[in-house]
Amino acid sequence: MSFLLTVKRYSKILNWKHDTYYASLMNKYVYFDEFMRFCNDNKEQFSKRDIIASLTYIHHMKKVDLLSPIFNSYNDFICSNINIFRTNISTLVHRYAILGHTKSLLFIYENVLKNNILNYDNKSISLIAWSYAKNNFYLSDLFIEINKILRACIKTMTLHELSLIAWAYSKINRLPPLEMVCLKNRVYQLLNSLDEELNAVVKNSTTEGDYIKRPKCSNAYYDIAKDDFNERNGRNEMERHEHSLENTFEDNDENKIDIHGCRKNLSQDICMIMKSYAIMNRTDPFFFFFYSILS
């Protein structure tokens, strides 16, 4: 069995779909100053989805100046309304991390995360860890709390969440032995289950050339894991539209997540974990396991 190691190098941030009135108006702007004037003129009518959209679009603007008074005015408005993001704070943190705006990341930590980090789910925790590490913004108290959460919920984390956590640890150049052992064991478990499942699929499926048609697989592990995943992460359509701020194209096969927390490009999560461990410990025999899985 082998995986095709094709890693798509664009960020999911590029998948933003403008699905509100004001977000649709943002799409036409090219220059930062003009866009910021639009945001300041209409900010009182913005929903939190519009605010997330605005920070997403800034990443693509020309002549961006995050020190300009016009951006500071808009950012002060966001900070003054930070409470509306408490249930979706990881998405806001991610957007500021992409922009590299450490002032806002510090504000969010002090006013939201510092006393509330234990209330977030695995997906939010992993994205928060990734976001702060991306900017080399190591807040020891924040990562101490993340370590506690990791040890408690590691058995329910998906490969994608584990890849973000592993990358965060490698970025901040930190080697907490207990957390890394827990993370490694969970990765072993998920990859072993994937290996067994895919081997069963190969054995029982029909092939056309090099392409393997994957039939619907039903076994005890699959059913239990699927129920667990749905229970923890399932949302009905109305809840997703009301609460989710990520706004990637949900009908796109690239964004469909399986029971292991893997999108279609499974190889990207595996490669990120491999790279993270390589940075932290180049002699770890962990990699020989990966190579046997991927070969």
C-alpha positions in Angstrom: 0.0 0.0 0.0 1.2 3.5 -0.7 0.0 7.1 -0.4 0.5 9.6 -3.1 2.4 12.4 -1.3 0.9 15.3 -3.1 0.8 18.3 -0.8 -1.2 21.3 -1.9 0.6 24.4 -0.8 -2.3 26.9 -0.7 -3.9 27.8 2.6 -7.6 27.1 3.3 -7.8 30.8 3.9 -8.0 31.2 0.1 -11.3 29.2 0.1 -13.3 32.0 1.7 -16.7 32.3 0.2 -18.5 35.6 0.7 -21.9 34.6 2.0 -23.1 37.8 3.6 -24.0 41.2 2.0 -21.1 43.1 3.3 -18.6 40.3 2.7 -19.7 40.2 -1.0 -19.0 44.0 -1.2 -15.4 43.4 0.1 -14.5 41.3 -2.8 -14.0 44.2 -5.2 -11.3 46.0 -3.2 -7.7 45.7 -4.1 -5.9 48.4 -2.1 -5.6 48.4 1.7 -6.5 52.0 2.4 -9.7 51.9 0.3 -10.7 48.7 1.9 -10.1 50.0 5.5 -12.2 53.1 4.7 -15.0 50.8 3.6 -14.7 48.7 6.8 -14.7 51.8 9.1 -17.7 53.3 7.3 -19.7 50.1 7.7 -18.3 48.4 10.8 -21.3 49.2 13.0 -23.4 47.0 10.7 -20.9 44.2 10.5 -21.7 40.8 11.9 -18.9 38.6 13.3 -18.8 36.8 9.9 -18.2 40.1 8.2 -15.4 40.9 10.6 -13.7 37.6 9.9 -14.2 38.1 6.2 -12.5 41.5 6.4 -9.5 40.1 8.2 -9.3 37.4 5.6 -9.4 39.8 2.7 -6.7 42.0 4.2 -4.3 39.2 3.6 -4.7 39.7 -0.1 -4.7 43.5 -0.3 -2.0 45.6 -1.8 0.0 48.1 0.2 -1.0 46.7 3.6 0.0 48.8 6.6 -1.1 47.3 9.9 0.4 50.3 11.8 -1.7 52.8 10.0 -4.3 54.8 12.0 -7.1 53.7 9.7 -6.4 50.0 10.6 -5.9 50.8 14.3 -9.3 52.4 14.4 -11.0 49.3 12.9 -9.0 47.0 15.1 -10.0 48.9 18.2 -13.6 48.3 17.1 -13.0 44.6 16.9 -11.3 44.5 20.3 -14.1 46.4 21.9 -16.5 43.8 20.6 -14.4 40.8 21.4 -17.1 39.1 23.5 -19.1 38.2 20.4 -16.2 35.9 19.3 -15.9 34.0 22.6 -17.3 30.8 21.1 -15.4 31.2 17.8 -12.2 32.7 19.1 -9.9 30.3 17.3 -11.0 31.6 13.9 -10.3 35.2 14.9 -6.9 34.1 16.4 -6.1 32.3 13.1 -6.8 35.4 11.0 -4.6 37.6 13.2 -1.9 35.0 13.1 -2.0 35.0 9.3 -1.6 38.8 9.4 1.1 38.5 12.0 -0.6 41.0 14.3 0.9 40.1 17.6 -0.7 43.0 19.4 -4.1 41.5 18.8 -3.0 38.0 19.7 -1.7 39.3 23.1 -5.0 41.2 23.6 -7.0 38.0 22.9 -4.9 36.0 25.3 -5.3 38.5 28.1 -9.0 39.1 27.7 -10.4 35.8 26.4 -8.0 32.8 26.5 -6.3 33.4 29.8 -9.2 32.3 31.9 -11.2 30.4 29.3 -8.9 28.1 27.4 -10.2 24.9 29.1 -13.6 25.5 27.6 -12.6 25.0 24.0 -12.7 21.8 22.0 -9.8 19.9 20.4 -10.1 21.7 17.0 -10.0 25.1 18.6 -7.1 24.3 20.9 -5.0 22.9 18.1 -5.7 26.0 15.9 -4.9 28.3 18.8 -1.6 26.5 19.5 -0.7 26.7 15.8 -1.6 30.4 15.5 0.5 31.6 18.4 3.5 29.4 17.4 3.3 30.7 13.9 4.2 34.1 15.1 6.9 32.8 17.4 4.7 34.1 20.2 5.5 31.8 23.1 3.2 32.6 26.0 4.4 30.0 28.6 1.1 30.2 30.6 -0.9 29.5 27.5 1.1 26.5 26.5 1.1 25.1 30.0 -2.7 25.1 29.8 -2.6 23.6 26.3 -0.3 20.8 27.6 -2.8 20.0 30.3 -5.6 19.8 27.8 -3.5 17.7 25.4 -2.8 15.1 28.1 -6.5 14.9 29.0 -8.0 14.7 25.5 -5.3 13.2 23.4 -7.3 10.0 22.8 -10.0 11.9 20.9 -7.8 14.1 18.8 -7.7 13.7 15.0 -4.7 13.5 12.7 -5.3 17.0 11.5 -5.4 18.4 15.1 -2.3 16.4 16.0 -0.5 17.8 13.0 -1.2 21.4 14.1 -0.1 20.6 17.7 3.1 18.9 16.6 3.9 21.8 14.3 3.3 24.3 17.1 5.7 22.4 19.4 8.4 22.3 16.7 8.0 25.9 16.0 8.5 27.1 19.5 11.4 24.7 19.8 10.1 23.1 23.0 10.3 19.4 23.9 8.0 18.5 26.8 8.6 14.7 27.1 5.2 13.6 28.4 3.2 15.6 25.8 5.3 14.3 22.9 5.0 10.7 24.0 1.2 11.1 24.3 1.0 12.7 20.9 3.2 10.1 19.3 1.2 7.2 20.7 -2.0 8.8 19.4 -0.5 9.2 15.9 0.6 5.5 16.0 -2.9 4.5 16.9 -4.5 6.5 14.1 -2.1 5.4 11.4 -2.3 1.8 12.5 -6.1 1.9 12.2 -5.8 3.6 8.8 -3.3 1.0 7.6 -5.6 -1.9 8.7 -8.7 -0.3 7.2 -7.1 0.6 3.9 -5.5 -2.9 3.6 -9.0 -4.4 4.0 -10.3 -2.0 1.3 -7.5 -3.1 -1.0 -8.2 -6.7 -0.4 -11.9 -6.4 -1.0 -12.2 -3.7 -3.7 -12.0 -3.9 -7.4 -9.2 -2.0 -9.2 -9.0 -0.1 -12.5 -5.4 0.4 -13.5 -3.7 2.1 -10.5 -6.9 3.6 -9.2 -8.6 1.8 -6.2 -12.3 2.2 -5.8 -13.0 2.3 -2.2 -16.3 0.7 -1.1 -18.2 1.6 1.9 -16.4 0.0 4.8 -18.2 -1.3 7.9 -16.5 -2.7 10.9 -16.7 -2.3 14.6 -13.9 0.2 14.9 -15.2 2.2 12.0 -18.7 2.4 13.4 -17.6 3.3 16.9 -15.1 5.9 15.7 -17.6 7.4 13.4 -20.2 7.7 16.1 -17.7 9.3 18.4 -16.6 11.7 15.7 -20.1 12.7 14.9 -21.0 13.1 18.5 -18.1 15.4 19.2 -18.0 17.3 15.9 -21.4 16.9 14.2 -23.5 20.0 13.7 -26.7 20.3 11.8 -27.0 22.7 8.9 -28.6 25.5 10.9 -26.0 25.3 13.6 -23.1 25.4 11.1 -24.5 28.5 9.4 -25.1 30.2 12.8 -21.9 29.5 14.5 -19.1 28.4 12.1 -16.9 31.2 10.9 -14.5 29.2 8.9 -16.5 29.4 5.7 -14.6 27.0 3.4 -16.5 25.6 0.5 -18.3 22.8 2.3 -19.3 21.0 -0.9 -15.7 20.7 -2.0 -14.3 17.2 -1.6 -11.1 18.7 -0.3 -12.9 19.8 2.9 -14.8 16.5 3.7 -13.4 15.1 6.9 -13.4 11.4 7.7 -13.4 9.6 11.1 -9.7 10.2 11.5 -10.0 13.9 11.0 -8.4 13.6 7.6 -9.3 15.7 4.6 -8.8 14.3 1.1 -5.1 15.3 1.2 -4.3 13.0 4.1 -0.6 13.1 3.1 -0.4 16.8 4.2 -1.2 16.0 7.8 1.2 13.1 7.8 4.0 15.1 6.3 3.5 18.0 8.7 3.8 15.6 11.6 6.9 14.0 10.1 8.5 17.4 9.6 7.7 18.6 13.1 9.3 15.5 14.7 12.3 15.8 12.4 12.9 19.4 13.6 12.6 18.3 17.3 14.5 15.0 17.1 16.2 13.9 14.0 17.3 10.5 15.4 13.8 9.4 16.6 13.0 5.9 15.3 9.4 7.2 15.0 10.3 8.1 11.4 11.0 4.5 10.4 7.4 3.7 11.3 6.3 6.5 9.0 8.5 5.3 6.2 7.1 1.8 6.4 3.6 3.1 6.3 4.3 5.4 3.3 6.3 2.9 1.3 
